[in-house]
Amino acid sequence: MDEIGRRGLMLVLSSPSGAGKTTIARRVLDEDTGIAPSISHTTREKRRGEVDGRDYHFVDKQTFSRMREQGAFLEWAVVFDNYYGTTRGPVEQSLGEGRDVLFDVDWQGATALRDSAKNDVVSVFVLPPSARALEERLKTRAQDSEEVVVRRMRGASNEIQHWGEYDYVLVNFDVERSVAAVHAILAAERLKHARLTGLDGFVQGLLKQL
């Protein structure tokens, strides 16, 4: 009887900055050994505590432009004057080997990923419980200047307007519940028969036994 395998999926998390998607993503990665992060290339400066090669591949704009011209990116976008992009090769290899990849991207990146690999994408949009909570989170994390916080609040409206383009939407009232919801989404999406390889052969073999 044929063995059942699975093609990997691309779990895409998006939200306005400060709504909690990065916290949720890190928890999911820590708790689920079946999924690994997509490490993007970016031209922005490193924040305190970030490590090159773990959080992002930090490159200058010239290097990024050269990679883009060579077709190295599965998707790329400009966010607050900085470039972000996902390299194609490692992702395609992971999916083919049945391993899942998590993406922490904005709506532009999510759109590009859907255009590139619609059947592999499972998209989740994370909403803050309120505008006030969003602003407080941005200020509390103390990673950006006041000017950048203001810009991110202005950008939140544009980001949130794209919520309807996603497969799932979470309102992040509580991190624990949000993480549990993402685990549930992953569990269901991994069982979709369209992602299972060898299933037709398995069923035919099973029918022959009856």
SELO-976513 format. One record per residue (C-alpha): y negated, z negated, x. Coordinates in pm, whole numbers, padded with zeros to 5 digits, always signed. Each point is the difference from the previous one (the first is absolute). Layout:
N
YZX...
//
This chain:
210
+00000+00000+00000-00343+00094+00131-00219-00271+00148-00331-00077-00173-00305-00003+00225-00373-00007-00066-00310+00185+00109-00280-00236+00101-00318-00037-00203-00368-00034+00085-00148-00315-00154-00376+00053-00023-00228-00300-00055-00370+00053-00072-00287-00220-00113-00369-00057+00059-00051-00183+00329+00055-00374-00050+00224+00022-00308+00305-00116+00193+00211+00307+00070+00032-00073+00371+00115-00357-00067+00253+00128-00253+00118+00271+00238+00059-00247+00283+00199-00231-00226+00218+00285-00125+00065+00117+00356+00090-00353+00108+00239-00055-00290+00168+00342-00029+00180+00132+00307+00056+00336-00171-00361+00111+00030-00224+00053+00302-00374+00059+00031-00158+00335+00061-00235-00065+00291-00309+00215-00047-00230+00141+00263-00364-00103-00042-00332+00043+00174-00145-00333-00113-00042-00298+00232+00272-00264+00019-00060-00314-00206+00072-00346+00134+00374-00057+00027+00101+00364-00036+00237+00155+00255+00007+00365+00101+00334+00153-00100+00080-00278-00246-00286+00011-00249-00138+00344+00085+00000+00254+00276-00365-00021+00106-00136+00332+00132-00340+00161+00051-00131+00273-00231+00069+00274+00252+00368-00094+00021+00027-00029-00376-00159+00341-00052+00237+00159+00249+00303-00150-00176-00130+00117-00338-00049+00356+00127+00357-00003+00132+00133-00091-00346+00129-00338+00112-00107-00186-00316+00183-00025-00329-00329-00121-00147-00342-00095+00131-00324-00129-00148-00349-00120+00084-00079-00358-00107-00336-00160+00080-00068+00259+00272+00335-00063+00170+00305+00227+00006+00350-00110-00103+00318+00207+00015+00379-00022-00030+00209+00195+00248+00259+00225-00159+00304-00018+00231+00096-00371-00014-00034-00012-00380+00215+00306-00064+00267-00132+00237+00009-00339-00177+00032+00153-00347+00281+00228+00112+00188-00299+00141-00031-00193-00327-00266-00243+00120-00309-00084-00205-00356+00012+00134-00297-00203-00125-00352+00144+00001-00319-00208-00026-00247+00279-00084-00300+00074-00222+00004+00238-00299-00072+00301+00221+00303-00073+00214+00215-00058-00308-00108+00334-00146+00081+00181+00324+00343-00163+00019+00078+00105-00357-00106+00355+00081+00223+00001+00308+00309-00174-00136-00034-00077-00370+00367-00074-00065+00014-00255+00282-00311-00197-00099-00005-00322-00205-00363-00107-00041-00139-00344-00090-00367-00080-00059-00113-00361+00048-00298-00122-00205-00200-00318+00066-00022-00252-00287-00379+00039-00007-00293+00147+00195-00108-00350+00100+00345-00080+00139-00007+00325+00197-00335-00083+00160+00111-00355+00082+00315+00129+00172-00201+00245+00209-00236-00275+00112+00276-00258+00057+00202+00217+00236-00310+00021+00224+00113+00320+00169-00300+00211-00098-00377-00036+00017-00205-00064-00314-00108+00363+00006+00361+00120+00004+00091-00238-00285-00278+00153-00211+00127+00349+00079+00355-00095-00088-00110-00144-00335-00182+00323-00077+00309+00197+00097+00227-00213-00218-00123+00170-00318+00094+00344+00127+00341-00123+00118+00082-00175-00329-00078+00312-00203+00319+00155+00138+00235-00271-00132+00140+00231-00268+00144+00236+00262+00257-00258+00112+00355-00065-00122-00053-00377-00024-00306-00227-00026-00009-00370+00095-00284-00243-00068+00017-00238+00294-00059-00332-00177+00260-00164+00221+00145+00127+00328+00349-00141-00068+00028+00181-00332-00140+00320+00147+00250-00004+00287+00285-00063-00244-00118+00295-00210+00005+00233+00299+00352-00115+00088+00105+00080-00358-00159+00345+00020+00184+00072+00324+00333-00115-00144-00034+00229-00303-00126+00303+00192+00283-00022+00253+00251+00035-00286-00146+00320-00146+00275+00260+00002-00235+00267+00133-00013-00191+00332+00374-00059+00027+00191+00248+00214+00368+00068-00061-00020-00137-00353+00110+00325-00166+00310+00014+00217+00073-00366-00064-00019+00047-00377+00219+00309+00010+00256-00189+00206-00014-00290-00242+00054+00231-00298+00307+00149+00165+00152-00348+00014-00036-00051-00375
//
